[in-house]
Amino acid sequence: MVDKKVPLIKAEKTPQKDVVLDDEGFFVIEVHDKEIIVEYYSNVYKDRRIVSGSLEKVFSGDKADALSDIIVRYMPHLRAEHYMYLGRELQRAQCALEKNKKYVQGGC
């Protein structure tokens, strides 16, 4: 055991205005017919601003952990914050699927 003081860092939600969008693209998550569908869109830029997306990949499954694993395998260059967001949303989608509730994807 190490004899040193370890800082306790309190959690804070990042304000929406401070969220940095991923240069790689974005995901749309939906629950349909007993499975979670995750669409990945690459960013489409106009004048150095993201204006839309181009569908590149579609992932499907019914478990958040399996979807997380496969997305990381096929999308290795996302921002760390983006992976964390996906994990939260996929878990919410799985809960909605298991409880037969409506799922609406949340913001960053």
Helices and strands as residue ranges (DSSP letters): G 16-18, E 25-32, E 35-46, E 49-61, H 64-74, H 80-98
